[in-house]
Amino acid sequence: MSLLNCNRCGKLIIQKKQPYCDSCLRYYDHSYRQIRDCLHTRPHLTAYDVHRETGVPLSVVLELIRSS
Ligand SMILES: [Zn+2]
């Protein structure tokens, strides 16, 4: 078992699949759903448009698009 800091908030967590704590995982999950729903209705939006539509920070939008 190894410990690491959450990639988003820095909280100390036990290492698991993703490098995030539970509350950040919930945040990413929620943001991911918002982005997915937004792109579902308007698939031609850019990352910046999605950020403006959903209010999800641009860095999070880009990170989620990269990792999906
Ligand atoms: Zn966290």
N, CA, C, O and the ligand as a Tripos MOL2 file, in Angstrom:
@<TRIPOS>MOLECULE
protein
  273   271    69     0     0
PROTEIN
NO_CHARGES

@<TRIPOS>ATOM
      1 N           0.8450   -1.1850    0.0000 N.3       1 MET1
      2 CA          0.0000    0.0000    0.0000 C.3       1 MET1
      3 C           0.8890    1.2470    0.0000 C.2       1 MET1
      4 O           1.8010    1.3700    0.8180 O.2       1 MET1
      5 N           0.6140    2.1620   -0.9220 N.am      2 SER2
      6 CA          1.4230    3.3790   -0.9350 C.3       2 SER2
      7 C           0.5220    4.6070   -0.9060 C.2       2 SER2
      8 O          -0.6240    4.5840   -1.3560 O.2       2 SER2
      9 N           1.0840    5.6710   -0.3610 N.am      3 LEU3
     10 CA          0.3250    6.9110   -0.2460 C.3       3 LEU3
     11 C           0.7890    7.8990   -1.3110 C.2       3 LEU3
     12 O           1.9550    7.9030   -1.7060 O.2       3 LEU3
     13 N          -0.1250    8.7210   -1.7630 N.am      4 LEU4
     14 CA          0.2560    9.8150   -2.6590 C.3       4 LEU4
     15 C          -0.6870   10.9750   -2.4380 C.2       4 LEU4
     16 O          -1.6950   10.8500   -1.7420 O.2       4 LEU4
     17 N          -0.3520   12.1040   -3.0360 N.am      5 ASN5
     18 CA         -1.2150   13.2650   -2.9250 C.3       5 ASN5
     19 C          -2.1720   13.2980   -4.1080 C.2       5 ASN5
     20 O          -1.7890   13.0220   -5.2450 O.2       5 ASN5
     21 N          -3.4100   13.6380   -3.8240 N.am      6 CYS6
     22 CA         -4.4110   13.8050   -4.8750 C.3       6 CYS6
     23 C          -3.8840   14.8190   -5.8980 C.2       6 CYS6
     24 O          -3.3690   15.8770   -5.5360 O.2       6 CYS6
     25 N          -4.0240   14.4720   -7.1730 N.am      7 ASN7
     26 CA         -3.5180   15.3410   -8.2490 C.3       7 ASN7
     27 C          -4.2320   16.6800   -8.3230 C.2       7 ASN7
     28 O          -3.7100   17.6340   -8.9000 O.2       7 ASN7
     29 N          -5.4160   16.7550   -7.7450 N.am      8 ARG8
     30 CA         -6.1750   17.9990   -7.8760 C.3       8 ARG8
     31 C          -6.0870   18.8470   -6.6190 C.2       8 ARG8
     32 O          -5.7680   20.0330   -6.7030 O.2       8 ARG8
     33 N          -6.3620   18.2640   -5.4470 N.am      9 CYS9
     34 CA         -6.4370   19.0910   -4.2380 C.3       9 CYS9
     35 C          -5.2560   18.8710   -3.2920 C.2       9 CYS9
     36 O          -5.0780   19.6240   -2.3340 O.2       9 CYS9
     37 N          -4.4540   17.8480   -3.5570 N.am     10 GLY10
     38 CA         -3.2670   17.6350   -2.7420 C.3      10 GLY10
     39 C          -3.4890   16.8290   -1.4750 C.2      10 GLY10
     40 O          -2.5490   16.5910   -0.7170 O.2      10 GLY10
     41 N          -4.7450   16.3980   -1.2330 N.am     11 LYS11
     42 CA         -5.0480   15.5940   -0.0500 C.3      11 LYS11
     43 C          -4.3110   14.2530   -0.1270 C.2      11 LYS11
     44 O          -4.1710   13.6690   -1.2020 O.2      11 LYS11
     45 N          -3.8520   13.7850    1.0100 N.am     12 LEU12
     46 CA         -3.1350   12.5180    1.0470 C.3      12 LEU12
     47 C          -4.1210   11.3540    0.8880 C.2      12 LEU12
     48 O          -5.1120   11.2690    1.6140 O.2      12 LEU12
     49 N          -3.8430   10.4690   -0.0610 N.am     13 ILE13
     50 CA         -4.7450    9.3360   -0.3030 C.3      13 ILE13
     51 C          -3.9390    8.0510   -0.4520 C.2      13 ILE13
     52 O          -2.7380    8.0740   -0.7210 O.2      13 ILE13
     53 N          -4.6350    6.9290   -0.2670 N.am     14 ILE14
     54 CA         -4.0200    5.6340   -0.5240 C.3      14 ILE14
     55 C          -4.1020    5.4000   -2.0330 C.2      14 ILE14
     56 O          -5.1550    5.5880   -2.6420 O.2      14 ILE14
     57 N          -3.0020    4.9960   -2.6170 N.am     15 GLN15
     58 CA         -2.9650    4.8560   -4.0780 C.3      15 GLN15
     59 C          -3.9860    3.8300   -4.5740 C.2      15 GLN15
     60 O          -4.0940    2.7170   -4.0580 O.2      15 GLN15
     61 N          -4.7210    4.2530   -5.5910 N.am     16 LYS16
     62 CA         -5.6650    3.3690   -6.2630 C.3      16 LYS16
     63 C          -5.5640    3.6470   -7.7430 C.2      16 LYS16
     64 O          -4.5680    4.2080   -8.2010 O.2      16 LYS16
     65 N          -6.5780    3.2650   -8.5010 N.am     17 LYS17
     66 CA         -6.4870    3.4080   -9.9600 C.3      17 LYS17
     67 C          -6.2220    4.8470  -10.3970 C.2      17 LYS17
     68 O          -5.2790    5.1150  -11.1410 O.2      17 LYS17
     69 N          -7.0640    5.7670   -9.9270 N.am     18 GLN18
     70 CA         -6.8740    7.1660  -10.3310 C.3      18 GLN18
     71 C          -6.1610    7.9490   -9.2350 C.2      18 GLN18
     72 O          -6.3430    7.6700   -8.0500 O.2      18 GLN18
     73 N          -5.3670    8.9070   -9.6210 N.am     19 PRO19
     74 CA         -4.6000    9.6610   -8.6190 C.3      19 PRO19
     75 C          -5.4000   10.7980   -7.9840 C.2      19 PRO19
     76 O          -4.8720   11.8930   -7.7890 O.2      19 PRO19
     77 N          -6.6770   10.5420   -7.6580 N.am     20 TYR20
     78 CA         -7.5210   11.5810   -7.0570 C.3      20 TYR20
     79 C          -8.2070   11.0490   -5.8210 C.2      20 TYR20
     80 O          -8.4380    9.8460   -5.7010 O.2      20 TYR20
     81 N          -8.5400   11.9530   -4.8890 N.am     21 CYS21
     82 CA         -9.2980   11.5530   -3.7040 C.3      21 CYS21
     83 C         -10.7740   11.3880   -4.0820 C.2      21 CYS21
     84 O         -11.1810   11.7370   -5.1900 O.2      21 CYS21
     85 N         -11.5590   10.8610   -3.1620 N.am     22 ASP22
     86 CA        -12.9570   10.5730   -3.4840 C.3      22 ASP22
     87 C         -13.7520   11.8060   -3.8870 C.2      22 ASP22
     88 O         -14.5520   11.7510   -4.8210 O.2      22 ASP22
     89 N         -13.5360   12.9270   -3.1850 N.am     23 SER23
     90 CA        -14.3420   14.1040   -3.5240 C.3      23 SER23
     91 C         -13.9410   14.6550   -4.8910 C.2      23 SER23
     92 O         -14.7970   15.1540   -5.6220 O.2      23 SER23
     93 N         -12.6590   14.5750   -5.2500 N.am     24 CYS24
     94 CA        -12.2530   15.0280   -6.5830 C.3      24 CYS24
     95 C         -12.7480   14.0700   -7.6530 C.2      24 CYS24
     96 O         -13.1040   14.5010   -8.7500 O.2      24 CYS24
     97 N         -12.7750   12.7780   -7.3520 N.am     25 LEU25
     98 CA        -13.3200   11.8210   -8.3170 C.3      25 LEU25
     99 C         -14.7830   12.1240   -8.5930 C.2      25 LEU25
    100 O         -15.2380   12.0490   -9.7340 O.2      25 LEU25
    101 N         -15.5280   12.4710   -7.5220 N.am     26 ARG26
    102 CA        -16.9420   12.8360   -7.7010 C.3      26 ARG26
    103 C         -17.0540   14.1020   -8.5400 C.2      26 ARG26
    104 O         -17.9320   14.2170   -9.3960 O.2      26 ARG26
    105 N         -16.1580   15.0490   -8.2860 N.am     27 TYR27
    106 CA        -16.1640   16.2980   -9.0410 C.3      27 TYR27
    107 C         -15.9030   16.0200  -10.5250 C.2      27 TYR27
    108 O         -16.6000   16.5500  -11.3900 O.2      27 TYR27
    109 N         -14.9020   15.1920  -10.8140 N.am     28 TYR28
    110 CA        -14.5900   14.8760  -12.2040 C.3      28 TYR28
    111 C         -15.7220   14.1050  -12.8600 C.2      28 TYR28
    112 O         -16.0400   14.3220  -14.0300 O.2      28 TYR28
    113 N         -16.3240   13.2110  -12.1050 N.am     29 ASP29
    114 CA        -17.4320   12.4250  -12.6330 C.3      29 ASP29
    115 C         -18.5970   13.3350  -13.0180 C.2      29 ASP29
    116 O         -19.1900   13.1990  -14.0890 O.2      29 ASP29
    117 N         -18.9050   14.2580  -12.1240 N.am     30 HIS30
    118 CA        -19.9850   15.2150  -12.3630 C.3      30 HIS30
    119 C         -19.6500   16.0960  -13.5740 C.2      30 HIS30
    120 O         -20.5010   16.3060  -14.4390 O.2      30 HIS30
    121 N         -18.4250   16.6060  -13.6400 N.am     31 SER31
    122 CA        -18.0060   17.4600  -14.7480 C.3      31 SER31
    123 C         -18.0430   16.6880  -16.0600 C.2      31 SER31
    124 O         -18.4650   17.2110  -17.0910 O.2      31 SER31
    125 N         -17.5960   15.4360  -16.0040 N.am     32 TYR32
    126 CA        -17.5830   14.6050  -17.2030 C.3      32 TYR32
    127 C         -18.9920   14.4610  -17.7650 C.2      32 TYR32
    128 O         -19.2070   14.5570  -18.9730 O.2      32 TYR32
    129 N         -19.9570   14.2280  -16.8580 N.am     33 ARG33
    130 CA        -21.3410   14.0750  -17.3110 C.3      33 ARG33
    131 C         -21.8720   15.3540  -17.9440 C.2      33 ARG33
    132 O         -22.5680   15.3150  -18.9590 O.2      33 ARG33
    133 N         -21.5320   16.4970  -17.3310 N.am     34 GLN34
    134 CA        -21.9620   17.7890  -17.8840 C.3      34 GLN34
    135 C         -21.4000   17.9830  -19.2910 C.2      34 GLN34
    136 O         -22.1120   18.4020  -20.2040 O.2      34 GLN34
    137 N         -20.1120   17.6720  -19.4530 N.am     35 ILE35
    138 CA        -19.4530   17.8340  -20.7510 C.3      35 ILE35
    139 C         -20.0600   16.8840  -21.7770 C.2      35 ILE35
    140 O         -20.3360   17.2710  -22.9130 O.2      35 ILE35
    141 N         -20.2630   15.6410  -21.3630 N.am     36 ARG36
    142 CA        -20.8220   14.6400  -22.2660 C.3      36 ARG36
    143 C         -22.2210   15.0610  -22.7320 C.2      36 ARG36
    144 O         -22.5370   14.9640  -23.9180 O.2      36 ARG36
    145 N         -23.0550   15.5280  -21.7980 N.am     37 ASP37
    146 CA        -24.4080   15.9540  -22.1710 C.3      37 ASP37
    147 C         -24.3670   17.1450  -23.1150 C.2      37 ASP37
    148 O         -25.1500   17.2340  -24.0610 O.2      37 ASP37
    149 N         -23.4470   18.0520  -22.8440 N.am     38 CYS38
    150 CA        -23.3010   19.2450  -23.6670 C.3      38 CYS38
    151 C         -22.8850   18.8590  -25.0900 C.2      38 CYS38
    152 O         -23.4330   19.3750  -26.0640 O.2      38 CYS38
    153 N         -21.9120   17.9450  -25.2020 N.am     39 LEU39
    154 CA        -21.4250   17.5330  -26.5230 C.3      39 LEU39
    155 C         -22.4270   16.6290  -27.2350 C.2      39 LEU39
    156 O         -22.4170   16.5200  -28.4610 O.2      39 LEU39
    157 N         -23.2860   15.9870  -26.4570 N.am     40 HIS40
    158 CA        -24.2990   15.1200  -27.0400 C.3      40 HIS40
    159 C         -25.2930   15.9360  -27.8700 C.2      40 HIS40
    160 O         -25.6830   15.5350  -28.9670 O.2      40 HIS40
    161 N         -25.6930   17.0850  -27.3270 N.am     41 THR41
    162 CA        -26.6550   17.9170  -28.0450 C.3      41 THR41
    163 C         -25.9740   18.7890  -29.0960 C.2      41 THR41
    164 O         -26.5680   19.1110  -30.1250 O.2      41 THR41
    165 N         -24.7020   19.1740  -28.8270 N.am     42 ARG42
    166 CA        -23.9730   20.0150  -29.7980 C.3      42 ARG42
    167 C         -22.5460   19.4930  -29.9780 C.2      42 ARG42
    168 O         -21.6090   19.9930  -29.3550 O.2      42 ARG42
    169 N         -22.3970   18.4950  -30.8270 N.am     43 PRO43
    170 CA        -21.0970   17.8070  -30.9440 C.3      43 PRO43
    171 C         -19.9660   18.6410  -31.5460 C.2      43 PRO43
    172 O         -18.8100   18.2180  -31.5090 O.2      43 PRO43
    173 N         -20.2680   19.8010  -32.0920 N.am     44 HIS44
    174 CA        -19.2060   20.5540  -32.7720 C.3      44 HIS44
    175 C         -18.6040   21.6680  -31.9130 C.2      44 HIS44
    176 O         -17.8520   22.5060  -32.4100 O.2      44 HIS44
    177 N         -18.9380   21.6690  -30.6340 N.am     45 LEU45
    178 CA        -18.3750   22.7070  -29.7660 C.3      45 LEU45
    179 C         -16.8820   22.4640  -29.5270 C.2      45 LEU45
    180 O         -16.4220   21.3230  -29.5060 O.2      45 LEU45
    181 N         -16.1510   23.5400  -29.3520 N.am     46 THR46
    182 CA        -14.7360   23.4160  -28.9700 C.3      46 THR46
    183 C         -14.6610   23.2720  -27.4500 C.2      46 THR46
    184 O         -15.6490   23.4720  -26.7430 O.2      46 THR46
    185 N         -13.4810   22.9240  -26.9680 N.am     47 ALA47
    186 CA        -13.2800   22.8010  -25.5220 C.3      47 ALA47
    187 C         -13.6310   24.1150  -24.8200 C.2      47 ALA47
    188 O         -14.2040   24.1170  -23.7310 O.2      47 ALA47
    189 N         -13.2800   25.2230  -25.4570 N.am     48 TYR48
    190 CA        -13.5710   26.5150  -24.8540 C.3      48 TYR48
    191 C         -15.0770   26.7730  -24.7830 C.2      48 TYR48
    192 O         -15.5720   27.2940  -23.7830 O.2      48 TYR48
    193 N         -15.8040   26.4090  -25.8420 N.am     49 ASP49
    194 CA        -17.2710   26.5540  -25.8380 C.3      49 ASP49
    195 C         -17.8840   25.7070  -24.7230 C.2      49 ASP49
    196 O         -18.7840   26.1520  -24.0110 O.2      49 ASP49
    197 N         -17.3820   24.4830  -24.5870 N.am     50 VAL50
    198 CA        -17.9060   23.5800  -23.5560 C.3      50 VAL50
    199 C         -17.6750   24.1910  -22.1710 C.2      50 VAL50
    200 O         -18.5550   24.1510  -21.3110 O.2      50 VAL50
    201 N         -16.5020   24.7480  -21.9700 N.am     51 HIS51
    202 CA        -16.1850   25.4180  -20.7090 C.3      51 HIS51
    203 C         -17.1720   26.5520  -20.4550 C.2      51 HIS51
    204 O         -17.6480   26.7140  -19.3320 O.2      51 HIS51
    205 N         -17.4850   27.3400  -21.4850 N.am     52 ARG52
    206 CA        -18.4080   28.4560  -21.3150 C.3      52 ARG52
    207 C         -19.8380   27.9900  -21.0690 C.2      52 ARG52
    208 O         -20.5740   28.6050  -20.2980 O.2      52 ARG52
    209 N         -20.2270   26.8990  -21.7310 N.am     53 GLU53
    210 CA        -21.5870   26.3630  -21.5910 C.3      53 GLU53
    211 C         -21.8110   25.7220  -20.2260 C.2      53 GLU53
    212 O         -22.8590   25.9110  -19.6090 O.2      53 GLU53
    213 N         -20.8310   24.9690  -19.7630 N.am     54 THR54
    214 CA        -21.0260   24.1650  -18.5560 C.3      54 THR54
    215 C         -20.4920   24.8260  -17.2930 C.2      54 THR54
    216 O         -20.9120   24.4810  -16.1890 O.2      54 THR54
    217 N         -19.5650   25.7760  -17.4430 N.am     55 GLY55
    218 CA        -18.9500   26.3790  -16.2690 C.3      55 GLY55
    219 C         -17.8260   25.5360  -15.6970 C.2      55 GLY55
    220 O         -17.2190   25.9100  -14.6940 O.2      55 GLY55
    221 N         -17.5390   24.3950  -16.3280 N.am     56 VAL56
    222 CA        -16.4190   23.5540  -15.8980 C.3      56 VAL56
    223 C         -15.1200   24.2480  -16.3190 C.2      56 VAL56
    224 O         -15.0000   24.6570  -17.4740 O.2      56 VAL56
    225 N         -14.1450   24.3900  -15.4130 N.am     57 PRO57
    226 CA        -12.9040   25.0760  -15.7850 C.3      57 PRO57
    227 C         -12.2640   24.4670  -17.0300 C.2      57 PRO57
    228 O         -12.2760   23.2510  -17.2180 O.2      57 PRO57
    229 N         -11.7010   25.3400  -17.8820 N.am     58 LEU58
    230 CA        -11.1270   24.8950  -19.1480 C.3      58 LEU58
    231 C         -10.0810   23.7970  -18.9460 C.2      58 LEU58
    232 O         -10.0210   22.8430  -19.7220 O.2      58 LEU58
    233 N          -9.2610   23.9320  -17.9070 N.am     59 SER59
    234 CA         -8.2200   22.9210  -17.6790 C.3      59 SER59
    235 C          -8.8400   21.5460  -17.4060 C.2      59 SER59
    236 O          -8.2930   20.5210  -17.8120 O.2      59 SER59
    237 N          -9.9880   21.5340  -16.7140 N.am     60 VAL60
    238 CA        -10.6770   20.2730  -16.4260 C.3      60 VAL60
    239 C         -11.2900   19.7060  -17.6990 C.2      60 VAL60
    240 O         -11.2260   18.5010  -17.9390 O.2      60 VAL60
    241 N         -11.8910   20.5820  -18.5230 N.am     61 VAL61
    242 CA        -12.4740   20.1430  -19.8000 C.3      61 VAL61
    243 C         -11.3840   19.4640  -20.6340 C.2      61 VAL61
    244 O         -11.5790   18.3630  -21.1500 O.2      61 VAL61
    245 N         -10.2350   20.1360  -20.7590 N.am     62 LEU62
    246 CA         -9.1440   19.5970  -21.5830 C.3      62 LEU62
    247 C          -8.6310   18.2720  -21.0080 C.2      62 LEU62
    248 O          -8.3500   17.3300  -21.7490 O.2      62 LEU62
    249 N          -8.5170   18.2170  -19.7010 N.am     63 GLU63
    250 CA         -8.0360   17.0010  -19.0700 C.3      63 GLU63
    251 C          -8.9990   15.8380  -19.3050 C.2      63 GLU63
    252 O          -8.5730   14.7210  -19.5980 O.2      63 GLU63
    253 N         -10.2980   16.1080  -19.1760 N.am     64 LEU64
    254 CA        -11.2830   15.0480  -19.3570 C.3      64 LEU64
    255 C         -11.3650   14.6120  -20.8160 C.2      64 LEU64
    256 O         -11.5550   13.4280  -21.0970 O.2      64 LEU64
    257 N         -11.2240   15.5530  -21.7430 N.am     65 ILE65
    258 CA        -11.2500   15.2030  -23.1620 C.3      65 ILE65
    259 C         -10.0220   14.3420  -23.4970 C.2      65 ILE65
    260 O         -10.1210   13.3520  -24.2210 O.2      65 ILE65
    261 N          -8.8610   14.7450  -22.9500 N.am     66 ARG66
    262 CA         -7.6310   13.9760  -23.1810 C.3      66 ARG66
    263 C          -7.7270   12.5550  -22.6530 C.2      66 ARG66
    264 O          -7.2630   11.6090  -23.2900 O.2      66 ARG66
    265 N          -8.3400   12.4170  -21.4700 N.am     67 SER67
    266 CA         -8.3190   11.1050  -20.8280 C.3      67 SER67
    267 C          -9.4940   10.2170  -21.2190 C.2      67 SER67
    268 O          -9.5670    9.0700  -20.7780 O.2      67 SER67
    269 N         -10.4250   10.7290  -22.0470 N.am     68 SER68
    270 CA        -11.5780    9.8900  -22.4200 C.3      68 SER68
    271 C         -11.3950    9.2600  -23.7850 C.2      68 SER68
    272 O         -12.2690    8.5270  -24.2490 O.2      68 SER68
    273 ZN         -8.6760   15.6440   -4.1980 Zn       69 ZN69
@<TRIPOS>BOND
     1     1     2 1
     2     2     3 1
     3     3     4 2
     4     3     5 am
     5     5     6 1
     6     6     7 1
     7     7     8 2
     8     7     9 am
     9     9    10 1
    10    10    11 1
    11    11    12 2
    12    11    13 am
    13    13    14 1
    14    14    15 1
    15    15    16 2
    16    15    17 am
    17    17    18 1
    18    18    19 1
    19    19    20 2
    20    19    21 am
    21    21    22 1
    22    22    23 1
    23    23    24 2
    24    23    25 am
    25    25    26 1
    26    26    27 1
    27    27    28 2
    28    27    29 am
    29    29    30 1
    30    30    31 1
    31    31    32 2
    32    31    33 am
    33    33    34 1
    34    34    35 1
    35    35    36 2
    36    35    37 am
    37    37    38 1
    38    38    39 1
    39    39    40 2
    40    39    41 am
    41    41    42 1
    42    42    43 1
    43    43    44 2
    44    43    45 am
    45    45    46 1
    46    46    47 1
    47    47    48 2
    48    47    49 am
    49    49    50 1
    50    50    51 1
    51    51    52 2
    52    51    53 am
    53    53    54 1
    54    54    55 1
    55    55    56 2
    56    55    57 am
    57    57    58 1
    58    58    59 1
    59    59    60 2
    60    59    61 am
    61    61    62 1
    62    62    63 1
    63    63    64 2
    64    63    65 am
    65    65    66 1
    66    66    67 1
    67    67    68 2
    68    67    69 am
    69    69    70 1
    70    70    71 1
    71    71    72 2
    72    71    73 am
    73    73    74 1
    74    74    75 1
    75    75    76 2
    76    75    77 am
    77    77    78 1
    78    78    79 1
    79    79    80 2
    80    79    81 am
    81    81    82 1
    82    82    83 1
    83    83    84 2
    84    83    85 am
    85    85    86 1
    86    86    87 1
    87    87    88 2
    88    87    89 am
    89    89    90 1
    90    90    91 1
    91    91    92 2
    92    91    93 am
    93    93    94 1
    94    94    95 1
    95    95    96 2
    96    95    97 am
    97    97    98 1
    98    98    99 1
    99    99   100 2
   100    99   101 am
   101   101   102 1
   102   102   103 1
   103   103   104 2
   104   103   105 am
   105   105   106 1
   106   106   107 1
   107   107   108 2
   108   107   109 am
   109   109   110 1
   110   110   111 1
   111   111   112 2
   112   111   113 am
   113   113   114 1
   114   114   115 1
   115   115   116 2
   116   115   117 am
   117   117   118 1
   118   118   119 1
   119   119   120 2
   120   119   121 am
   121   121   122 1
   122   122   123 1
   123   123   124 2
   124   123   125 am
   125   125   126 1
   126   126   127 1
   127   127   128 2
   128   127   129 am
   129   129   130 1
   130   130   131 1
   131   131   132 2
   132   131   133 am
   133   133   134 1
   134   134   135 1
   135   135   136 2
   136   135   137 am
   137   137   138 1
   138   138   139 1
   139   139   140 2
   140   139   141 am
   141   141   142 1
   142   142   143 1
   143   143   144 2
   144   143   145 am
   145   145   146 1
   146   146   147 1
   147   147   148 2
   148   147   149 am
   149   149   150 1
   150   150   151 1
   151   151   152 2
   152   151   153 am
   153   153   154 1
   154   154   155 1
   155   155   156 2
   156   155   157 am
   157   157   158 1
   158   158   159 1
   159   159   160 2
   160   159   161 am
   161   161   162 1
   162   162   163 1
   163   163   164 2
   164   163   165 am
   165   165   166 1
   166   166   167 1
   167   167   168 2
   168   167   169 am
   169   169   170 1
   170   170   171 1
   171   171   172 2
   172   171   173 am
   173   173   174 1
   174   174   175 1
   175   175   176 2
   176   175   177 am
   177   177   178 1
   178   178   179 1
   179   179   180 2
   180   179   181 am
   181   181   182 1
   182   182   183 1
   183   183   184 2
   184   183   185 am
   185   185   186 1
   186   186   187 1
   187   187   188 2
   188   187   189 am
   189   189   190 1
   190   190   191 1
   191   191   192 2
   192   191   193 am
   193   193   194 1
   194   194   195 1
   195   195   196 2
   196   195   197 am
   197   197   198 1
   198   198   199 1
   199   199   200 2
   200   199   201 am
   201   201   202 1
   202   202   203 1
   203   203   204 2
   204   203   205 am
   205   205   206 1
   206   206   207 1
   207   207   208 2
   208   207   209 am
   209   209   210 1
   210   210   211 1
   211   211   212 2
   212   211   213 am
   213   213   214 1
   214   214   215 1
   215   215   216 2
   216   215   217 am
   217   217   218 1
   218   218   219 1
   219   219   220 2
   220   219   221 am
   221   221   222 1
   222   222   223 1
   223   223   224 2
   224   223   225 am
   225   225   226 1
   226   226   227 1
   227   227   228 2
   228   227   229 am
   229   229   230 1
   230   230   231 1
   231   231   232 2
   232   231   233 am
   233   233   234 1
   234   234   235 1
   235   235   236 2
   236   235   237 am
   237   237   238 1
   238   238   239 1
   239   239   240 2
   240   239   241 am
   241   241   242 1
   242   242   243 1
   243   243   244 2
   244   243   245 am
   245   245   246 1
   246   246   247 1
   247   247   248 2
   248   247   249 am
   249   249   250 1
   250   250   251 1
   251   251   252 2
   252   251   253 am
   253   253   254 1
   254   254   255 1
   255   255   256 2
   256   255   257 am
   257   257   258 1
   258   258   259 1
   259   259   260 2
   260   259   261 am
   261   261   262 1
   262   262   263 1
   263   263   264 2
   264   263   265 am
   265   265   266 1
   266   266   267 1
   267   267   268 2
   268   267   269 am
   269   269   270 1
   270   270   271 1
   271   271   272 2
@<TRIPOS>SUBSTRUCTURE
     1 MET1         2 RESIDUE 1 A MET
     2 SER2         6 RESIDUE 1 A SER
     3 LEU3        10 RESIDUE 1 A LEU
     4 LEU4        14 RESIDUE 1 A LEU
     5 ASN5        18 RESIDUE 1 A ASN
     6 CYS6        22 RESIDUE 1 A CYS
     7 ASN7        26 RESIDUE 1 A ASN
     8 ARG8        30 RESIDUE 1 A ARG
     9 CYS9        34 RESIDUE 1 A CYS
    10 GLY10       38 RESIDUE 1 A GLY
    11 LYS11       42 RESIDUE 1 A LYS
    12 LEU12       46 RESIDUE 1 A LEU
    13 ILE13       50 RESIDUE 1 A ILE
    14 ILE14       54 RESIDUE 1 A ILE
    15 GLN15       58 RESIDUE 1 A GLN
    16 LYS16       62 RESIDUE 1 A LYS
    17 LYS17       66 RESIDUE 1 A LYS
    18 GLN18       70 RESIDUE 1 A GLN
    19 PRO19       74 RESIDUE 1 A PRO
    20 TYR20       78 RESIDUE 1 A TYR
    21 CYS21       82 RESIDUE 1 A CYS
    22 ASP22       86 RESIDUE 1 A ASP
    23 SER23       90 RESIDUE 1 A SER
    24 CYS24       94 RESIDUE 1 A CYS
    25 LEU25       98 RESIDUE 1 A LEU
    26 ARG26      102 RESIDUE 1 A ARG
    27 TYR27      106 RESIDUE 1 A TYR
    28 TYR28      110 RESIDUE 1 A TYR
    29 ASP29      114 RESIDUE 1 A ASP
    30 HIS30      118 RESIDUE 1 A HIS
    31 SER31      122 RESIDUE 1 A SER
    32 TYR32      126 RESIDUE 1 A TYR
    33 ARG33      130 RESIDUE 1 A ARG
    34 GLN34      134 RESIDUE 1 A GLN
    35 ILE35      138 RESIDUE 1 A ILE
    36 ARG36      142 RESIDUE 1 A ARG
    37 ASP37      146 RESIDUE 1 A ASP
    38 CYS38      150 RESIDUE 1 A CYS
    39 LEU39      154 RESIDUE 1 A LEU
    40 HIS40      158 RESIDUE 1 A HIS
    41 THR41      162 RESIDUE 1 A THR
    42 ARG42      166 RESIDUE 1 A ARG
    43 PRO43      170 RESIDUE 1 A PRO
    44 HIS44      174 RESIDUE 1 A HIS
    45 LEU45      178 RESIDUE 1 A LEU
    46 THR46      182 RESIDUE 1 A THR
    47 ALA47      186 RESIDUE 1 A ALA
    48 TYR48      190 RESIDUE 1 A TYR
    49 ASP49      194 RESIDUE 1 A ASP
    50 VAL50      198 RESIDUE 1 A VAL
    51 HIS51      202 RESIDUE 1 A HIS
    52 ARG52      206 RESIDUE 1 A ARG
    53 GLU53      210 RESIDUE 1 A GLU
    54 THR54      214 RESIDUE 1 A THR
    55 GLY55      218 RESIDUE 1 A GLY
    56 VAL56      222 RESIDUE 1 A VAL
    57 PRO57      226 RESIDUE 1 A PRO
    58 LEU58      230 RESIDUE 1 A LEU
    59 SER59      234 RESIDUE 1 A SER
    60 VAL60      238 RESIDUE 1 A VAL
    61 VAL61      242 RESIDUE 1 A VAL
    62 LEU62      246 RESIDUE 1 A LEU
    63 GLU63      250 RESIDUE 1 A GLU
    64 LEU64      254 RESIDUE 1 A LEU
    65 ILE65      258 RESIDUE 1 A ILE
    66 ARG66      262 RESIDUE 1 A ARG
    67 SER67      266 RESIDUE 1 A SER
    68 SER68      270 RESIDUE 1 A SER
    69 ZN69       273 GROUP 0 **** ****
